[in-house]
C-alpha cells in the first residue's frame, strides 16, 4: 500500500512518539507501508520504520 506525506514527518524505529527518529519524511513523499495499527503505519523498503497515519493521505497503487 502507498501513502503521500502531507507535512514533514518523523520516521521512527518503533510506533511511539518517544522512539528514536530514523529520518524525516518530506512533504509529498510517497511511502510504501505494509500495515496500520493504532494510528501508525509500518513502512517497508529503504524507509523501514513507523510514521503517524494522520499526517498522510492514501494513494491508489496502480498495481492494484
JOPE-V669881 format. One record per residue. RES is the residue in three letters. PSI is psi in radians with two decimals (* if undefined). D_CENTER is the distance of its C-alpha to the mean C-alpha in whole Angstrom. Layout:
# JOPE-V669881
res=[RES,RES]
psi=[PSI,PSI]
d_center=[D_CENTER,D_CENTER]
This chain:
# JOPE-V669881
res=[UNK,UNK,UNK,UNK,UNK,UNK,UNK,UNK,UNK,UNK,UNK,UNK,UNK,UNK,UNK,UNK,UNK,UNK,UNK,UNK,UNK,UNK,UNK,UNK,UNK,UNK,UNK,UNK,UNK,UNK,UNK,UNK,UNK,UNK,UNK,UNK,UNK,UNK,UNK,UNK,UNK,UNK,UNK,UNK,UNK,UNK,UNK,UNK,UNK,UNK,UNK,UNK,UNK,UNK,UNK,UNK,UNK,UNK,UNK,UNK,UNK,UNK,UNK,UNK]
psi=[2.72,2.67,2.75,2.28,2.26,-0.44,2.78,2.34,2.38,2.29,2.12,2.75,-0.55,2.81,1.11,2.73,-0.25,-0.20,2.68,2.49,2.23,-0.83,3.05,2.26,2.37,2.75,2.38,0.08,2.39,2.21,2.62,2.27,2.70,-0.46,2.93,2.35,2.26,0.65,0.13,2.47,2.40,1.98,2.70,3.07,-2.60,-0.30,0.64,2.27,-2.71,2.52,2.80,2.25,-0.58,-0.29,0.34,2.81,2.45,2.55,2.33,2.22,2.14,-0.31,-0.18,*]
d_center=[11,9,7,8,7,11,11,11,8,9,7,9,11,12,10,13,13,16,14,15,12,12,11,10,8,11,12,12,10,9,6,7,7,10,10,9,12,13,10,8,5,6,5,9,11,12,8,9,8,6,4,6,7,10,9,7,10,10,12,15,15,19,19,19]
